[in-house]
Amino acid sequence: MYDYLLGGKDNFAPDRAAAQAGLQVNPNAATAPRQNRAFLARTVRFLAEAGVRQFLAIGTGGVARKP
């Protein structure tokens, strides 16, 4: 559902259906995943500018995209 709510392409029909059902109950449900992804992008950018050159992505979340 996270990928679907971010507008990604790596999701399955049950994920899309559940996300759509959730959006019917709470139309703002996609806000938290977008804010989370934006925070991740800001954090990685800050660390990269501070000199960190290696990052380990743990878990699923797909490729970081610009929000």
Backbone as numpy.savetxt, mean C-alpha at the origin, in Angstrom:
# Nx Ny Nz CAx CAy CAz Cx Cy Cz
-6.43 -7.52 -0.44 -7.25 -6.34 -0.44 -6.38 -5.08 -0.44
-5.25 -5.15 0.23 -4.35 -3.98 0.33 -3.94 -3.53 -1.07
-3.50 -4.47 -1.90 -3.08 -4.14 -3.26 -4.24 -3.54 -4.04
-5.41 -4.11 -3.93 -6.58 -3.61 -4.64 -6.91 -2.18 -4.20
-6.89 -1.94 -2.90 -7.22 -0.61 -2.39 -6.18 0.43 -2.79
-4.96 -0.02 -3.11 -3.93 0.89 -3.60 -4.00 1.08 -5.11
-4.90 0.36 -5.74 -5.02 0.47 -7.19 -4.08 -0.46 -7.95
-3.58 -1.48 -7.26 -2.64 -2.41 -7.87 -3.32 -3.43 -8.76
-2.50 -4.26 -9.38 -3.01 -5.28 -10.28 -2.79 -6.69 -9.75
-2.12 -6.83 -8.64 -1.78 -8.14 -8.09 -2.75 -8.52 -6.97
-4.00 -8.80 -7.34 -5.01 -9.18 -6.37 -5.95 -10.18 -7.02
-6.76 -10.81 -6.21 -7.66 -11.85 -6.68 -9.11 -11.41 -6.53
-10.00 -12.11 -7.25 -11.43 -11.77 -7.22 -12.00 -11.71 -5.81
-11.70 -12.68 -4.92 -12.23 -12.57 -3.55 -11.72 -11.32 -2.82
-10.47 -10.93 -3.10 -9.93 -9.70 -2.50 -10.72 -8.49 -2.98
-10.97 -8.43 -4.28 -11.71 -7.31 -4.85 -13.13 -7.26 -4.29
-13.77 -8.42 -4.20 -15.14 -8.46 -3.68 -15.20 -8.01 -2.22
-14.27 -8.50 -1.42 -14.25 -8.11 -0.01 -13.95 -6.62 0.15
-13.02 -6.11 -0.65 -12.68 -4.69 -0.58 -13.87 -3.84 -0.99
-14.57 -4.25 -2.04 -15.75 -3.51 -2.49 -16.83 -3.51 -1.41
-17.01 -4.66 -0.76 -17.99 -4.74 0.34 -17.59 -3.80 1.47
-16.32 -3.78 1.79 -15.84 -2.88 2.83 -16.01 -1.42 2.46
-15.79 -1.10 1.19 -15.96 0.28 0.73 -17.43 0.70 0.76
-18.33 -0.26 0.61 -19.76 0.07 0.71 -20.11 0.49 2.13
-19.49 -0.16 3.10 -19.75 0.16 4.51 -18.99 1.42 4.91
-17.75 1.53 4.45 -16.90 2.67 4.79 -16.21 3.17 3.53
-16.75 4.18 2.88 -16.15 4.69 1.64 -14.72 5.21 1.81
-14.31 5.47 3.03 -12.95 5.97 3.28 -11.96 4.85 3.60
-12.34 3.60 3.37 -11.49 2.47 3.74 -10.17 2.46 2.99
-10.08 3.08 1.84 -8.84 3.09 1.07 -7.87 4.16 1.56
-8.32 5.02 2.44 -7.46 6.10 2.93 -6.27 5.57 3.73
-6.49 4.66 4.65 -5.41 4.14 5.50 -4.32 3.45 4.68
-4.64 2.56 3.72 -3.57 1.96 2.93 -2.76 3.00 2.14
-3.44 4.02 1.61 -2.72 5.06 0.86 -1.80 5.86 1.78
-2.29 6.19 2.97 -1.46 6.93 3.93 -0.28 6.08 4.40
-0.52 4.79 4.60 0.55 3.89 5.00 1.64 3.84 3.93
1.23 3.72 2.67 2.20 3.66 1.57 2.96 4.98 1.43
2.28 6.11 1.64 2.94 7.41 1.57 3.96 7.54 2.70
3.62 7.07 3.89 4.56 7.09 5.02 5.79 6.25 4.70
5.57 5.07 4.13 6.69 4.20 3.76 7.60 4.91 2.76
7.02 5.55 1.76 7.82 6.25 0.75 8.63 7.38 1.38
8.01 8.17 2.27 8.75 9.25 2.94 9.87 8.71 3.80
9.61 7.62 4.51 10.61 7.03 5.40 11.80 6.50 4.61
11.53 5.78 3.54 12.62 5.23 2.71 13.41 6.36 2.07
12.73 7.38 1.58 13.42 8.53 0.98 14.35 9.19 2.01
13.84 9.40 3.23 14.65 10.02 4.28 15.89 9.18 4.59
15.69 7.87 4.75 16.81 6.99 5.07 17.82 6.94 3.93
17.34 6.92 2.69 18.25 6.91 1.54 19.07 8.19 1.49
18.45 9.32 1.75 19.18 10.59 1.76 20.16 10.66 2.92
19.88 9.90 3.99 20.79 9.86 5.14 21.93 8.87 4.94
21.93 8.15 3.81 23.03 7.27 3.50 22.73 5.79 3.52
21.55 5.40 3.95 21.21 3.98 3.94 21.06 3.53 2.49
21.71 2.45 2.12 21.69 1.99 0.73 21.08 0.62 0.54
20.77 -0.08 1.62 20.16 -1.40 1.50 18.90 -1.45 2.34
17.85 -2.00 1.75 16.58 -2.12 2.44 16.09 -3.55 2.27
15.46 -4.07 3.29 14.90 -5.41 3.25 13.38 -5.29 3.38
12.68 -5.72 2.37 11.22 -5.68 2.39 10.72 -7.02 2.90
10.01 -7.00 4.02 9.50 -8.22 4.63 7.98 -8.20 4.52
7.42 -9.29 4.06 5.98 -9.39 3.94 5.54 -9.06 2.53
4.24 -8.99 2.35 3.71 -8.66 1.03 3.29 -7.20 1.03
3.32 -6.62 -0.07 2.94 -5.21 -0.20 3.23 -4.72 -1.59
3.80 -5.58 -2.38 4.07 -5.21 -3.76 5.18 -4.20 -3.90
5.32 -3.73 -5.07 6.35 -2.74 -5.40 5.86 -1.38 -4.94
6.75 -0.63 -4.32 6.37 0.71 -3.87 6.05 1.58 -5.08
4.90 2.18 -5.06 4.47 3.08 -6.12 4.27 4.46 -5.53
4.39 5.47 -6.35 4.12 6.81 -5.86 2.63 6.93 -5.58
2.26 7.51 -4.42 0.82 7.62 -4.07 0.09 8.57 -4.99
